[in-house]
Amino acid sequence: MQDDTEIAAIPARRSQAERRAGTTRRLLDAATAALIEVGYYRTTVQDICSRAGLSQGALFRHYATRLQLLIAVAEDIERGLRELYRSDFLRLKTSREDELRLALDVLRANVRSPLHQAWFELLIAARTDAALHEALLPLWRRRAAEDQALATLLLPEAARALPDFAVIVDTMVTLFHGEGVDRFLRHDAAAEDRRLEWLLTQLRPLLSSAAPLP
């Protein structure tokens, strides 16, 4: 008869749902790593499976096509980026009082993260891949709406007081996206610093007019 110590040492068998979740996680992570390292068109089924340590049959049991997998990757990346921004902002807020600079610094760092490079790979490929474009467009719209919701949550006073708050958020996100793409070819740290300081001088008067919440 086995004693309690021996029984505790026997690993619990994973359920079918747990095994499935583990496999999909490996595929998503492998495809994301491939997008970052080799780009969209070189992210092949063979490469993804090799990185994940899985057979192509295992991939196609979970995703009918490469495109279906990459759409799932896009959704996973979108969730990851939103949580990354939120967690970084809230973590740093405890030690940094300048919320405006913090919001912009964290947004810029988010756009420069490896995870965001995978998102850029998908967006750029969608320009010439009609199926990818059609699949990503609703996801992009959802992300834009969630960006607004997150900005409102993090900067509630400004969101409440400024009629143009949504436009300001959209402009900042779009600007840093453009800066992030430019960095693929051109990295000018001094110009980036000047750009940020100019933005701060334009935005501070607007945010200072925001009435505090009651």
N, C-alpha and C positions, 0 to 999 in steps of 0.2 A: 504494500500500500504506500502511496506517495504521501510524504509529510507536507505541511503547509509551505515550507521553503521550496520544495521541488515544484509544487503546483504554481507558486508565484513566479518561478523562473520560466515557466512555459509561456512563450509569447501568445497573446490573444490573437485568434484568427480574425483577419479583417473581413468586414462584410463586403458584399458585392458593390454596394454604393461607395464604400471607402476605397476599394480597389479602383473603381472607375474614376473617382475624384483624383486619386493619386496619379493615374495614367494621364488624365486630361491636364493636370497641373504640370507634369513633365513635358507634355507636348506644347503647352502654351509657353512655358519658360524656354524651351529649346527654340521655338519659332521666334520668340522675341529676341533671344540672343543672336540668332542668325540675321534677323533684320538689322540689328545694330552693327554686326560685324561685316556682313557681306552684301547687305541691301536687299530690296524686295525681289528683284528678278533672279538673284542667285540663291534665294531662300527656297530651295527645292524640297520636295517630299523626302528625298534620300538624305539630304543634309539634316533636316529636322529630325528624322528618325535616328540618324547616327548620333546626333547630339543628345537625344532623349534616351538612347539605349533601347529602342523599341523597334519592332518590325513595321513595315509599311502596312501589313494587314491590321496591326493594332491601331495604327492611325486611322485607317479607313473604317474601322469598326466604330470609331467615335465621331469622325467627321467624313462626310461623303466625298468631299473634294478639298483640294488645297485651299481654294478660295474660302470655303466654309470655315476651315481652321483659322485662316488669317483674319476673317471677320470676328471670330471669337477672340483672337489675339487683340484686335483693335478694341473690343469691348473691355477686355481685361486691362489693357493699358490705360484706357480712359478712366476706369475705376481707380487704378493705382496712382495715376497722376493727381486726381482730385484728392485722394486721401493723403498723398505726399504733401501737397500744398497745404492742406488743412492742418495736418499734424506738425509740419515745420513752423507754420505761422503761430500756432498756439504754444508750441514748445519755446520758441524764441521770444514770444511776447512777454514772458515773465521777466526777462532780463533786458528788454529793449523798449523804451517808452515811445519812440517815434514810430507810430503805427503805419504811417504813410510810407516812409522809407522801408520799413520792414515788409510791408505788403509788396512793394515793387521789387525789393531784393529777393524775396522768396519766389515771386513769379518768375523773375529772370533766372534764378537757380533752377527752378522747375523746368523751364524751357530748355536749359542747357543739359539737363540730366540725360543719361543714356536711355532711360525709358522714353523720354520725349523724342529722342532721335529715331526710335522705332516708329513712333506715331508719325513723324515727318516722312519717313520712308513710305508709309502707307498713303499719306496724303498726296505726295508727289507722284506716286505710281498711279493714283486714281485719275490723274489728268489724261492719261492715254489708255486706261483700262476701264472700259465702260461698265463692266459688271462690278468691279471694285468701287467705282464711283457711285453707282446706284446703291450699293450696300452700305457705303460709308456715309452718304449724305444724311440720312436720319440720325445716325450716331453723332455726326458733327453738330447737327442742330440740337440734339439733346445735351451735348457737352457745352455748347454756348449757353443754353438755359441754366445748366448746373453751375457754370462759371459765375453767372449773375447771382444765383442763389447763394453760392459760397461767399462772394464778395459782400453781399448784403448781410450775411451772418457775421462776417469778420469785421465789417465796418458799418455797424448799424446806424450810427448817428449820421454819417455822411449819406447813406442810402435813404434815410428818412427825410433829410433836409434838402438834398440837391435834386432838382428836377432832371438834371442831365447825368445823374449817377450811372445809369445803364450805358449811356454813350461813352462816358469816361472809362468804365470797365472794359467795354468792347474795344476801345481805342488802345488801351494799355496792353490787353492781351494780343491784339493784332500786331502792335508795334514790336513786342518782344518775340512774337513768332517770326516776324520778318528779320529781326536781328539774329535770331537763332539760325535761320536758313543762311543768312549772309556769312555766318561764322564757318560754314562749310568751306568757303574759299578765302574769306577775309576776316582776320581777327585783329582789331585795333582797340586795345583796352582803353587807351586815352580817349578815343572818340566815344566809346561806350560810357565812360565815366562822365564826359561832358553831356551826353544825351540824358543820362539819369538826373544830373544836377539841374539841367534845364527843365525837365519834367517836374521836378520837385518845386521849382520856383513858380511854375504855372499852376500847379495843383494845390499848393499850400493855401493860397488865398481863398480858393473855393471851399476847401475842407474846413478852414477856420471859421467860415460863415455858417457851418452846420450847427444848428442848435442842439444842445445836449438832450438826451432822452429824459423825460420826466421821471 
